[in-house]
Amino acid sequence: MHGTDRRKFAVVRHVEPNAWWSSVTAPQALLDRFAGQFVLLYVGGCSVHRGLDILIRAMPQLRAARSDMRLVIVGDGAAIPMWKALTKAENVDDIVVFEGEKPFEEAQRYYRIAQLGVIPHYKYGQTDNTVPHKLAQNMIMGVPSLVSSCHALQRLVTELGGGLVFE
């Protein structure tokens, strides 16, 4: 379109190859810990713009609708202390589980216990124009996604299916 030499471009995969995911299993201890629970899963960086405070504030209502509801957060970052304080303030520290940062191979295993992957990013310039790896990872593992209305997330989930969008 702009006359740029195509040899100056490279395509970089946004997600690991499918083969990395096809053999992912969860250890029995992890399966047992979350057996019989409806797991909302977040895997990734834990900064304020990730919007997990939105879900933490919704957990009392979700618990009222489903007593087996759990929010499992796998990751670490500056927002963790704030989110932990919020779980106590909302009286949901018994159903919000902070697993901490895990090596990639171990973090992958959590997709085997999840019923729904969550990407509740706050909507602003960066999040409107980027797609986190976790959307592709949810899709490749067959875990539906609940995503905020950030433009790119909304477009992909709407066009490709595999989830729901909230404002």
N, C-alpha and C positions, 0 to 999 in steps of 0.2 A: 504494500500500500504506500509506503514512503520511500521505496527504492533502496532499502537497506539490504546489504548482502546477507543472504540467509546463512552463510557459513559463520556469521558472527553471533548466531543464536544457539543456545543449547536448551534442551528440554530437561527439566529437573522434576523427578517424580515427587508428588506431594504426600505419598504414603508408601509404606514398605510393600515389597512384592507380596502377592496373594499367598505364596507358599509359606511365608513367615507365619501366617495366621491359620492355615488349614490344620496344623497339628497342635494348636494351643489347647492345653488341658488345664483344669484346675485341680490342685491337690485336694484330697478328700477332706482334710481339716477345714479348708476354705468352703467347700461345698456344705459341710456339716454346719459351720457357723451361720450360714445364711439360708439354710434349708427352710422352706415354708414361708419365706419372707419375699415381699415384692420390693426388689432393689432398684432404686434410682442410682445410676452410676455416673460419677464425674471422675475422669482421669486427666490430669494435666497440671499446668501451672496454677498457682493460687494467688492471684492478684485481684485487687478490688474490681477491676473492669470485667472479671469473669462472671460476676452477677450471682454467685452462689448465695449471697444474703437474701436474694429474692426467694429462692427455694427454701432457705431456712425459715424465713417468715411465713411461708405457705405450709410448712410441715404440720402445725397444729390442725389445720383444716384437712390436710391429707390423712393425718392419723385418724381424724374423726370419720373419714370416708372409708379408710382401710387400716385396721389396727396392725396389719403386718407390714406396713410401709417402712422402708429404711432408705436413708440417703447415705451412700457410701462415697467418700471423697478420698481418692488416691492421688497424692501430690503434696507439694509443700510450697510455701511462699509467704510473702509479707502479710497477706490477709488472714492467715490461719488464726492468729490470736483474736482478731476481731470476730471471725466466724464462730470460734469456740465460745467467746463471751455471749454472742447472740444466741447460740443454741441454749445456753443456760437461761438467758433472759426470756426466751420463748418457751422454756420448759420442754425442750425437745432433745436435750443432750443424751437421752436414752435411745433415740432413734436416728441420730445423725452420727455416723461413724467416720472418724478421721484415721485413715490408715497410714498417713505419712508418705514420704517419697519412697518409691520402689524402683529397682532396676527395671528396664523396659520389659525384659522377659517375664518378670514377676508381675508387673502391672498388667500385662496382656491377659493374665489368667482371670482377672476380675470380670472380664467380659462374659465369662461362662456362668457367672452368678447373677447377671443383670437382666432385668426385664425391660428396662428403659434407660437409654443414655441421655444425659442432660447437658445442654449447652445454653445456659441462660445469660449469655453475654449482654452487657449493657450496649445499647445502640448508640454509636457515634462514628466519626469518620473512619477510624481504623477498623473497627469490627464490622462496619457496613461493607467493607471492601476486602475482607480477608476470610479465609475458610480454615478453621483449625483442623489439625490432623484427626482429632477425635471424631469428626463427622464421618470421614472415610473409614475410620476404624470401627465405629458403630455399625456402619453399613456392611463392611466386609465380614463382621462377626454375626450379622443378622439381628442386631439389637436396634429396635426402633429408637428414634431420637426425638426428644422434646427440645426445640430450639426457640430462642427469642427471635423477634422480628427484624434482626439485622439483615440488611438487603441480601448479601450473598448466601447466608444460611437459609433464609426464607425461600429464595429462588431455587436453590438446589433441593431442599426438602420437598417443595411443591412440585418441581419438575420431575424429580426422580422418585418421589414417594419415600416411604420408609420413616415417616414421622409426622409430627404435628408442630405447628408454630403458635407461639403465644405473643401477645403484645407486651 
